[in-house]
Amino acid sequence: MNSTDFFQKLQDQFANNLPFVAYRNPNEGTIKSFLQQDKTLYQTTEFTESGFVFSPFNSKETSILIPVEGSETIQCSHDNSQELLLNSSTSEVYQTIIDISARENHIKLVEKGIQQIQKGTFQKVVLSRCESVTISESNPVVIFKKLLATYPTAYIYVWFHPKVGLWLGATPETLLHIENKQFSTMSLAGTKIYNNTLDVAWGEKEFEEQQIVTNFIVSNLKNQLETLKVSDIETVRAGNLVHLKTHISGRINSDESRIKNIIETLHPTPAVCGIPKEIAQKFILENEHYKREFYTGFLGELNVKKAVSRNSNRRNVENNAYASIKRVSNLFVNLRCMQIQNQEAIIYIGGGITNDSNPNAEWEETVAKSVTMKKVLQ
């Protein structure tokens, strides 16, 4: 399918008030979509189904599924270079108007979090806020195309269900990738503004925050994975920001290590919640004074079939006919996202708090992160 027809299908689906999701994996040129054929709100608790899952931050709430069965699946190759050219002239000019009360409230929240860390309540907590922006363009397909053009290395999505709402995002963080029994994830933490170089002078606070996330993942997955591998820390760019990243991989060691168990182990990660997880989540739910909903939840392909040829020689048609089928789950943490309600975009942003955090700097970090979404709302 060509891109014109693809985007028109999305537009028609939205106009007909039918659920759909469209997404592009990082650094790929293919966009995929699930177009649900009815308005039923499907849910999952066991994660055994096949489809696209959309899960909230609160792990006690139910995840939503757009199932493969009952949905039309389409995809297209997409060259967004022309849109990127049109978008580049205005991509850096968004002016942020500081809400003084929002600034004071967030600083007080961070101070409260630091106090609890010093008391030994938890080692780290991730605190966030939301910000409403009045927009002139509320067409999700238009905004989605801008995200595709602006953030080629991110996981880009638009998700809609008439009984839930409309969400878009450009997230840099993988929750997990599973092909049959091969597993991989990442530890992503620490944030600085990108200044045209990846040669960044990271401080002790950022390295500590990132190591906390890595240690949590490794210690909690070591009994479920064989041949566990942990890479060196690297600096990676995500839009106008840079982060510290560690790659973690292994092989799922038994049928008992089902995807549900791994999801429950990882989500919510210390990169979006804190350590200990349960205590940090309780503090967040009681003190942020707004509901995160799907922000810092996760989303992506769940148990989707993928055909893999056993022979790369195209002339060997007979062997290629016997392609193996893999089950793939490709889930991402829902960061750098927004919810569209009428002519308002609700942008969600936050940051990791440790004992060395500076409340004013943490506020500034949320301002920098908000630019990711604001750039495509002009």
N, C-alpha and C positions, 0 to 999 in steps of 0.2 A: 504494500500500500504506500502511495506517495504521501508526503507530509501534508499537503493541502487537504487531501481526503481524510487523513488521520485527525487533524485538528478540527475539521468540520464535524466528524463523528463525535468528538468530545463536546463541541458546541451544541449539537443536537441533543446529546444525552442530558446535558445540563438544562437546556430549554424544556425538555420533557420531564424534568424533575426526577430523574432516575439516578441511582447511585453509580459512581464510577471512580476509578483511580487511574492516573497516568503518571509514569515515573521514568527516570533515566538513571542508570547506575553510574558511579564516578568514572570519568574519563572514557565514556562510551558514546558512540554516535547513534545508538538505537534507542528509541522511546517505545515503551510498552504500555498497554492499557487493558484493564478489566472493565467491561461495560455490563453491569448487572441488569438483567432483563425485567426485574420487578422491584417493588419498593420495600420488600421484606427486610427487616433488620436482623441479619444473621449474627450469631455470637459464637464464641469458642472459649472453652475453659481447658481443654485437653491438648490443643494444638496438634491434633492428628489429621485435621482436614487439609485440603489443598485449596489455596487461593491467596488472597492478599489480606494480611492482618493489620489492624490498627488498634493499638493498645494504649490505655491511659497511664499516667504516672503512678496513680494509686494502685498498687498491685492487688488490692482486694476487689477492685472493680473489674467488670467483664470486658474482654477484648471483642472487637467487632471484626467480622469476616466478610469480604466480598468473595464468594466461592467461585472456583473454576467452573463447576457444574452450575448451569443456570446463568452464566455470563459469556458474553462474546469477548474473545481475546484478540487484540490487534496489535500491530507494531509497525514502525516505519524507521527508515534511516533519515537522519535530519542534520542538515548542515546549517548551523545558526550564525554563520559568519556575517551575513547581511544584517540580521537583527542585532548582532553584537556591534556592528559599525554604527547602526542607528542609535543604539543604546549608549555608546561610549561617550558621546558628547555631553551627556547629562548625568553620567553615573557617579560623579564625585561631588555634585553641587548641592546635595540635600542638606539643608540647614536644620539642625536640631534646636528646638526651643525648649529650654530647661524648665521643667515643672519643679518649682522650689519645694512644694510640699512633698512631691514624690521623692525628691532627693533626700529630704530630711527623714522621711519614713524609711527609706532603704538603708540609710546610714545607721539609724537606730536599730533596725533589724540586724544588720551586720554586727553592730556592737553587742547586741544581745547574744548572737551566735558565738562571738569570741569569748564572752563571759562564761558561757556554758562549756566551751572548750577548756578554758582555764580551770573550771571546776571539775573537769574530768568526765563530764556527761557524755561527750563524744570526742573523737579525734579530728573529725572534719565534718562540715555540713555545707551543702550547696543551697544558697539562698537566691531567690529570684523575684521578679516583679513583672507586671504587664503594663503596656502603654498603648493607648488608643490614638490612632491617627486617622483623620478624615481624609478620604480618598475620592478622586474624581473618576477613577477607573476601577470598577468592581467586577469586570468580566474575568472569571478565573482563568480562561484559556489565554487571554492576553497577558496576564501576570505570569502565568506558567511559562510562556514563551520568553518573557524577559528574564526569568530565573534561569532558564536553560542557556540563554546567551551570556549571562553575566557570570555564572559559576560553573565552568566546564568540569572542574574536579570534584564537585560535590554531588551528593545524592539529591536529586531534584524531584519533587512530587507535587501533584494537586489531587486532593481527595475530597469527595462529596457524598453525603448521604442526606436526603431530605429530612430524616428523623434525627439527625445528629448535627450537621453543619458542614461548613466549607473550610478546609485547611490547605495551606501551601507551605513549602519549606525548602531549604537548601542546607542539608546537614552534612558535617564533615566526619561523623562518627559512626563506625560499624558496631552493632551489638554482637552479631555473630554471623558467620557464613558456614554452612554445612553442606557438603556434597557426599551423600551416603554417610560414611563414618569420618570423613576428613573435616576437621573443625578449625576455624580461625576466628580471632577477634582482635581488638586493639585496646590499648590503654591510652586515653587521650586526656590531657589536662594541661594547665598552665596556659596563659593567654597574654599576648602582647600585640600591639598594632604592627602590621607589616610595613616596613620602611625600605622596600625595594631590595631586600637581602634576607637570606636565611641564616646569615652569620649573626646570631642573636646572643646577647649577653644575658643569659638566664640567671635569676637569683635563687637563693636557697629556698625561698617560699615556693617557687614554681616547681623546682625539682622535688621538693618534699611532697607537694600536692600530687604530682605525677606518680611518684613512687608508691604513695598510698593506694592509688588506683591499681597499679600493677600488682602489688603484693596481695590485694584483695582478690583479684581475678585468679592469680596463680594458686593461692592457698585454697580457694574454694573449688577449683576445677581439677586439682591434681589427682583426686580420687576417681574422676570420671574420664580422664584422658590418659592415653599412653603416649610415649615419646614427646613429652611436653617441651616446646621450644620457646624461648623468650629472646627477642632481638635486642640489639642496643637501642638506646634512646636516640631519636632523630627529631629535627625541627621540620615541621610541615606547614605549608600555607593553606589557609581556608578563607578565601575572599580577601578582606582587608585585615585579616588577623593571622597570627602564627601560633602554633601549639607544639607541645612536646608529645611525641607518640612512640609507643612500643608495640610491636607486633607479637602476638601470642598464638601458637598453633599446636595441634596435636591430633591424635586419632581417638575417637570415642571408643571406650574399651569394652562396652557391653550393651546389650539391648536394654538393660535397666537404666542406662544413662539416656533416657528419652529426651527429646527436645524440650518437653515441658519441664523436666528437672533442671536442665541447663538454663532455660529462660528464668526459672524461679531463682536459681543460684545467682545469675548475673543482674537481673532487673529488680529494682533500679540500681544502676552501678554507682560507685562512689563518685564518679565524674558528674552525676546529676542529682545525687542524694546525700551520701556521706557515710561515715563509719563510726560506730556500728550502724548497719543499714536500718534496722527497725527503730532504733532510738532517734536517729537523724530524721527518718521519714515522719515520725510522730511530731517532732519539733517543727518540721516544715508545715505539716498540715494544720498545726495549732497556731502558728505564728506568722505565716505569710499573708493571711487575711484576704486571700483570693484563691480561687480554685484553678490549679494548673491544667486540669482536664487532660488533653493529649500531649501537652508540652512536657518534654522529658520522659514521655512514654516511648514506645517503639513501633515500627511499621516495616512492612516489606513482604516479599514473596515467602509463602509458607508451604513446604512440601510440594513444590511445583516440579513436574516432570521435565527433564532435559535430556534430549537424545544426543549421544556422543558417538561419533564414528570410531570404529576400531581400527580403521586403516586410512591414513592421510593421503594415500595414492588415489586420486580421482578416477584413474583408469581401472582400478580394481572394483568394479561395480558390484560384483558378487559379494565381496567381503563387506563393502559399505552397506549393503542391504541388511547386515546383521549388526546394526548399531546398538550399543548398550543404552539403557535408560537409567538415568540418575535421578534421585530425589534431591532437590536443592531448596534450602531455606536461606534467604538473604535478608537479614533484618538490620535496621538502622535505628539509632537513637534519635528521637524527634527534637533536635536542636534547631536554632535559627529558623523558627517557624512563626506562622501567624494564622489567625482565624479571621475570616471575612464575614461581617454581619452588616448587611445593607451597605451604607457608604462609610463604614468604619472598618479599619484593619486593627485588630488587637495583636500587638507584637509581644512576644514572650522572651525575656532575657534574664540571665543569672550568672553566678560565678561561685567558684569553690572557696570556702572560708576555712583557714587554718589559724593556728595561734599567732602566726606572723602577719596576718592580713591587716591591711590598712583600710578602714571604712571608706575614706574618701576615694582611694584608688579603686576600691571595689565598685563604687558608684560609677566612676569613669569607665570601668571595664564594661559595665552594662550599656552605657551610652555608645561605646565603640561597637559592641555586638549588635545593637539595634540598627546600625547602618546597613547590615546585610539585607534586611527586609525593606528598609526605607528606600534603598537605591532603586528598587523596581516598582515603587509606588508613585513615582513622579509623573 
